[in-house]
């Protein structure tokens, strides 16, 4: 069994996080769903060597790719299943992503949705990502 960290939505729409042991990421997601949670993010638990955390964070920031339509769409698939509105799901996803590009993109999408713009029009406002 491998330890995984996760973030998941409850049926009430609250974002929770924790650790779970499973044989694979898919098995971890299945177990979370069995527990009544909607997985948003499941990652292998990694414990950095002492003193390497700052270096690892710096490297991750430089290597983090620009937001992709596939990644955002995949992550948005779970929360609506929990009965959440699209703007609430986008806001929750913004809490999951920690890099500024994705966070800013998701904040803009949510802002457009709250102003009454359709989802397709909100996505069209970012042709570099959702072409």
ABEGO torsion letter per residue (X at the ends): XBBBBBBBBBAAGBBBBEBBBBABAAAAAAAAAAAGBBBABBBBBBBBBBGAAAAAAAAAAAABBBBBAAAAAAAAAAAAAAGBBAAAAAAAAAAABABAAAAAAAAAAAAAAAAGBBAAAAAAABAAABX
